[in-house]
């Protein structure tokens, strides 16, 4: 074993890429430098005396084999929670180095949508479903991990974490890793059991998967039966036929909050008919926009009736504007692959009207007077200032429609450049 944990993690990464089993993962938990990495990741600062004592006790229990995750109603619940967070992050660091090649294939939402548009052109049918880690058998998940990691003590520790902690319900990064492991197993088993090379493509993101099939209706039901067997036998998930949705690509397919649809061949004319009819376009459904407006308390999207945000009335005006801008930026990043950005512009306008309603309710005035007071001489849009550290005013502007559409275009261009880069490198 290497002296420094970073060198040992690099050794783990190289052995995993060569399809060799990794050992001595549990012994790496004895190194203090690894726990320093854990502290920097969790708290972004050096450990205190209490935390150092906690880490020493944790390492001692791991050496003696007496470490157990205590229950929530235990007297020292805060210390036990800290112990579980530390050990969970340490296990996550080790597994991230081992499954680095698998995590590279794990896509974000826009990447997954652009890959669907690129790869599913020749697909005629699709199967969509949900991979719920909470329904998965923990023993089978540990068996999947043990294919790469040959260390029974580390596997036993992982099983203890999965069994006694609500990992699948939280926001920890190990959820993404475990989902990537399940998706990798699903893809490999699907290639082994089906004899349709090049006719099946699988794209997964955020616990959702979409399988495209280039074949007849019988082939689709055949692949659907194999998918159900893989989920039951290899992943331990009890999935009903109702949870696997089979759709033709000429009809609307819902995936990750988007509506996917192929361009019908009747709409194409001329020489480019054969090329353009295979294009897949992404749209935002109106129901999704209505739900977003209702969730963020913007108002009614259909009749364009804005409402105020009653939950943020106690914040300052600067923080309220920052919150609205953050929500709009996240929407622009998530839906940068859409073909109908005008629907998102309408949602942005509804958010701006909701912001004016919130400010007017805070000031106990009308929205028209609030909009007039938020104008900055010589500039367009709505502005709010606050005093900065050097005594100058710090101005912030509500995101305009031009800025919103420009952000969508920039994000879309950056994702397309990354996809072209990965295609040239041969990773896709």
N, C-alpha and C positions, 0 to 999 in steps of 0.2 A: 504494500500500500504506500502511496506517495505521502510525503510529509505534510504538504499543505492541502487542504480540502479542495481548492480550486483545481490543482493538478489532478487530483483523484477524480473529480467530476468530469474533467476533460478525458480521462481514461475511460470512464463509464460511457461517455458519449461516443468515443471511437469504437469501443467494443459493441455497442448497440447498433451502430451503423454497419458494422461487419456481420450482423446477425449472430453475435456471440452472447452467451449468457453472462450476466453481470453478478459479481459476488462482493462480499464484504461491505454491503450497504449499511448494515446495522453497526458495524465497528466505526464507521465514519461519524456516527452520532456521538462518539466519545470526544471528538476534537473540539476544543474551545473556540478555535477560529471559525468553525462552522456556525456556532451559536452567535458569534459576533455578526456574521452575515445575516442571520435570522433577525437579530435586533435591529440592524440597519434597515432591513426590508419592512419590518413591522412598524417601528417607531422613528426611524430615520435619525437616530441619535445613539450615543454610547449608553451602555447599560448602567443602571444605578447599583448601589450596594445591595439593595433588596433583590433586584433582578439577578445580580451575580450569584447571590446565595441560592436563589430559586433554580438557576441553571446548574449550579454545582449539585444540588440535591437531585435534580432531574437526571443528570449524567450518572450519578451514583446509583439511582434506582434502575436506570437502563443497563448499567454494568452488572448489577446483581440480579436483574431479571424480575424485579418486584414492582415495576411501573404499572399502574392501573389508572384508568380514567375514573375519577370519582363522580358520584351522582350530583345532580344540581342542588338537591336539598341538603348537601353536606355543609357543615359549619363554615369551613374556609372556602366558600364558593368562588370568591374573587381570585384567590391564589390558584384554585383548580382550573378556573377558566383561563388564566394566564398560562398555566402549564400546558393545557390542551392547545392553545393558540401557538405556543412555541414549538411543540412537537409536530403540530400539523404543518407549520411553515417549513420546518426542517425536512419532513418527509416530502413536501412539495418541491423543495429545491433539488433533492436527490432524484426524484422521479422526472422532473423537467429536463435534467441532463440526460437521463436514460431514454426518454421519449421525445427527444428534440426533433428527430426526423418526422415523427407523427404530428407534433404540434405545428410544424411548418405547413402541413396540408390542411390544418384547421383554419377555416376562412371566417372573415367578418361578413356582415350582412351585405354591403355593396360588392365585395369580392365574390360572394356566392351568387349574387344576381348576375354579375357580368360573366361568370363562368357558365351559368345556365344559358344565357343568351348566346354564348360562343359554342358550347358543347352540344346543346340540345337541339340544334337546327335540324338534324336528320331524324330526331325522335318523333314518333307519332303518338305514343301513349306515355303516361306517367303514373307513378304510385307515390303518394305523399303520406307521411305518418309522423308520429312523435316518439322519441326515445326518452322515456321518463326514468331517470336514475333512481328515483325513490321506489319504483316497482322492481328494480333489478335485484337479483339474489346476490348478497354480499360475498358468499362463498365462491360463486362463479366469477365474480369480478376479481377476487384475489387469485383465482386460477388463471385468469387472463394475464394478470400482472406477473405471475410466477413463470410464464413462458420466457420472459426476458430476465427476470430477477431470480437468481437461484440463491436465496437467503431466507431460510424458514423463519428466523427471528424477525426479520424486516416484514415479511408477509404476515406474520402473526400480529405485529404491531399495527400494520395497515388494517387488518381485519378488526382489530379492537377499536380503531378510530372510526371505521365505517359503521360498526355496530352500535357504539355507545354515544356517538355524536351525530347531530343533525347536519351533516356535511352537505347533503344534496339540497337542503332547503336554504342554505346561506349563500353569501356572495363570494366565497373563497375561490381562489384561482384553481384549486385542485378539482373543482367541478368541471372546468374546461378541459383539464387534463384527462379526467376519467371519461368524459364524453368523447374525447378524441380517441381514447383506447377502444371504446365500444364501437365507434364508427370504423376504425381500422379493422377490427375483427369482422364487422358486418360486410365490409367491402371484400376482404380476403375470402371469407366463406362464400359470398355470392359468386365470386369468380370461379371458385373451385366446383361448386355444385351446379352451375349453369354452363351450358356449352354454347354460349352466345357471345363470343369474344368480339368486342367493338360495337355490340348492339345494346349494351347496358352501361349507363353512366349514373353515378350516385353523387349527389351534392348534399352536404350536411352543414347545418349552422344553427346554433341556439336551440339544441334539442329537437330540431326539425330536420327531416330528411326528405329528399325528392329524388326518385329513381326514374330515369328516362329509358324507355324501351323502344327500339326500332323493330317492330314486328306486328303480328296480328293480335286480335283480342285473346286468342287462346294462349299465346305467349305471355301476355300480361298477367292472366290468371295463374299461369304456371309459375312465373317469377314471384307473384304475390304469395302463393303457397310456400315457396322456398323461403321468402323473407319471414313469414310467420314461423316456420320451423327454426330458422336461425335465431330469432328472438326468444323462442321458448327453450330451445336446447342449449344454445351457446351463451345467451345473455340472461336467461331465467326470467324473461318478461312474459306475463300472460296477456296476450293481445288478441282482441276479438276482431272479426272481419269488418265490423263497423268502423274501427279505428284506422283501417287502411283505405284511403280514398283513391279510387282508380278513375282517371279522367283522360279524355282525348285532348290533344293539345290545340285543336281548333276551337275547343270550348275554353272557358275561363278557368284557370288553375290558380288557386290561392296558395302563396308561399311567402312566409316571413313578412306578412302585412302587405304584400304586393299582389297584384293580379297579373298573371302571365297569360299571354295569348299569341298564337301564331297569326301572321297576316294571311287572310283567306286568299286563295289563288284567283278568285273572281275579281278582286280589286286590282290585280296586276295586269298590265298590258305591255306589249312590245317585246324587245329582245331580252330584257332583264327579268322576265317573268319567272324563270326557273331559279334565279339567284335570290330575288327579293321575297318570294313566297315562303322561304325558309326562315325568315327573320322572326325572332321572338321579341315582343315588346312588353314593357313593364308599365303598369298603371297603378295609381293609388285608388282603391275603392272608396266610394263616398261614405260607406258605413264606417270605414276606418277613420276617415277624417272627422266624422261626427263623434266617434268615440274619443279621439284625441282632444277635440274641442271640449267635450264634456269632462274628460279626465283632468285637463289643465284649467278648467273653469273659465274658458274663453267665452262660452255662450252657445247658442244654437247655430250650427254651421249651415243648415238648409235654408233657413229664413234670414240668416245674417242678423241675429239679435245678440249683441254683446252683453256680458254681465261682468260684474266686478269680482275680483279675487278676495274673498273675505278672510282667507287664511293668512294673507301677507299684509294685512292692514297695520300690524304693529311694527313692521320693518320701516326703515328709512326709505325715502323716495329713490335714492341712489341704488340701494339694494334691491328694490322692487324692479327697477329698470334693468339691472344686471341679471335678475332672475328671468325676466321675460326674454332678454337677448340670449341667455344660455339655452333656454328651451327651444327657441327658434333656430339657433345654430345646430343643436342636436337633431332637429327635424331635417334641416338641410343636409347634414351628413348622412343621416339614415336613408333618406329618400333621394339620393343624388342620381340614382339609376332610372328615374321615372321618365316617361315620355310625355306626361301632362303636368309640367311644373306650374301651369296657371292655377290648378286646383290648390297647390301649396301657397301660391301668392294670395289667394282668397283667405286661406287660414291665417297667413301672416297679417293681413288687414284686420281680420277678426281679433287677433291677439293685440294689435295696436289699439283698436277701439276698446277692448277690455282693459288695457293699461290706462287709457284716459278715464274710463269709468272708475277704476281703482284709485287713481290720483285725485279725481274730483270728489270721491267719497271721503278720502283722507283729509282733504282740505275743506270739505263741506261747501262745495261750489258746483257749478255745472261743468260738463265735459268740454263745452266750447270755451269757457273762460280758462279752464285748465290747459287746453291746447294753446291758447294765445300766450299764456304765461310761460310755457315751455319752449317757445320759439327763441332762437338765438340770432341776434342781428347779424346779417351777412351770411347766414348758413341756412340750409334746408333741413327739415325734419324736426324731431322733438329731442330736446337736450335737457340734461340735468347735471348740475355741477356740485362739487364738494371741495372743501379746502384740502390741498395736498400737504406733504411733509415740508416742502420748502416755502410754504405760504401762498403759492400760486393755486389757481382754481383748476381742479381736475374735472374735465368735461367728458360725458359719455352720451352717446346718441342711440336712440331706438333704431334698430336695423331697418333700413328702407327696403323697398321692393327691388331696387337695382342691386343693392348689396346682397340681398338674399339670393337672387337669381345668379349673380356672379359667383357667390360662394358655392352654389350647386354645380356650376360649370367647372370651377377650379377643382372641386373634390372629384367630380366625374373624370376629369382629365388626369388627375394624379392616380386614380385607381386604374385607368386604362394604361397609363405608362408603366405601372408596377406589373400589370398582367403581361404586357408586351416584353418587359424585362425578364419575367419568369419564364415566358415562352422561349425566349432566346437562350436562356440558361438551361432549358430542358426540364424544369421542375414541374411544369404543368403538362 
